[in-house]
Amino acid sequence: MRLRPFLLLVPFFLSACGSAGQEAYPALVPVDTLLAEEPLTPSPAPELEARAAALRARAAALRAETP
């Protein structure tokens, strides 16, 4: 029973020690780039709301026709 946890931990230890120090860390993104205010894309909400209203009206008309 004690062998199973050991066998599960071996791959974790090997992966943790496998690539230590050979590769340089990636360059960090400047904070100015992250905080830059870019114009937002137009919201599709008004078009979707108009389409939803049209579908609701159509559903109401279909319900009114059926007895």
Backbone hydrogen bonds in HBPLUS format (Angstrom, degrees):
<---DONOR---> <-ACCEPTOR-->    atom                        ^
c    i                          cat <-CA-CA->   ^        H-A-AA   ^      H-
h    n   atom  resd res      DA  || num        DHA   H-A  angle D-A-AA Bond
n    s   type  num  typ     dist DA aas  dist angle  dist       angle   num
A0007-LEU N   A0003-LEU O   2.91 MM   4  6.17 158.0  1.96 155.5 161.7     1
A0008-LEU N   A0004-ARG O   3.01 MM   4  6.25 142.1  2.15 148.1 158.9     2
A0009-LEU N   A0005-PRO O   2.98 MM   4  6.18 142.3  2.13 143.8 153.2     3
A0010-VAL N   A0006-PHE O   3.14 MM   4  6.32 142.9  2.29 149.8 158.3     4
A0013-PHE N   A0009-LEU O   3.04 MM   4  6.32 161.0  2.08 160.0 164.9     5
A0014-LEU N   A0010-VAL O   3.00 MM   4  6.20 162.8  2.03 157.4 162.4     6
A0015-SER N   A0011-PRO O   2.93 MM   4  6.01 155.9  1.98 144.8 151.0     7
A0016-ALA N   A0012-PHE O   3.00 MM   4  6.11 147.3  2.11 142.7 151.6     8
A0017-CYS N   A0013-PHE O   3.14 MM   4  6.29 148.3  2.24 144.4 151.5     9
A0018-GLY N   A0014-LEU O   2.94 MM   4  5.70 118.2  2.34 136.2 150.7    10
A0033-THR N   A0030-PRO O   3.12 MM   3  5.48 131.1  2.37 103.8 115.5    11
A0034-LEU N   A0030-PRO O   3.35 MM   4  6.79 152.2  2.43 143.9 151.4    12
A0035-LEU N   A0031-VAL O   2.90 MM   4  6.11 153.9  1.96 156.9 163.8    13
A0048-LEU N   A0044-PRO O   3.03 MM   4  6.26 160.0  2.07 156.0 162.4    14
A0049-GLU N   A0045-ALA O   2.80 MM   4  5.94 156.6  1.85 158.8 165.1    15
A0050-ALA N   A0046-PRO O   3.00 MM   4  6.17 154.9  2.06 144.5 150.8    16
A0051-ARG N   A0047-GLU O   2.99 MM   4  6.20 155.8  2.05 144.4 151.3    17
A0052-ALA N   A0048-LEU O   2.87 MM   4  6.05 154.3  1.93 144.6 151.9    18
A0053-ALA N   A0049-GLU O   2.93 MM   4  6.11 154.6  1.99 144.1 150.8    19
A0054-ALA N   A0050-ALA O   3.00 MM   4  6.24 154.9  2.07 144.5 151.1    20
A0055-LEU N   A0051-ARG O   2.96 MM   4  6.24 154.9  2.03 146.6 153.4    21
A0056-ARG N   A0052-ALA O   2.88 MM   4  6.12 154.2  1.94 148.3 155.5    22
A0057-ALA N   A0053-ALA O   2.95 MM   4  6.16 156.9  2.01 147.3 153.3    23
A0058-ARG N   A0054-ALA O   2.95 MM   4  6.17 155.5  2.01 145.0 152.0    24
A0059-ALA N   A0055-LEU O   2.89 MM   4  6.09 157.1  1.95 146.5 152.8    25
A0060-ALA N   A0056-ARG O   2.88 MM   4  6.12 155.5  1.94 146.8 153.7    26
A0061-ALA N   A0057-ALA O   2.94 MM   4  6.18 153.1  2.01 145.4 152.7    27
A0062-LEU N   A0058-ARG O   2.94 MM   4  6.21 154.7  2.00 148.0 154.9    28
A0063-ARG N   A0059-ALA O   2.90 MM   4  6.11 154.4  1.96 147.6 154.7    29
A0064-ALA N   A0060-ALA O   2.97 MM   4  6.14 148.4  2.07 142.7 151.0    30
A0065-GLU N   A0061-ALA O   3.15 MM   4  6.37 141.1  2.31 140.1 149.4    31
A0066-THR N   A0062-LEU O   3.30 MM   4  6.53 146.8  2.42 144.3 151.4    32
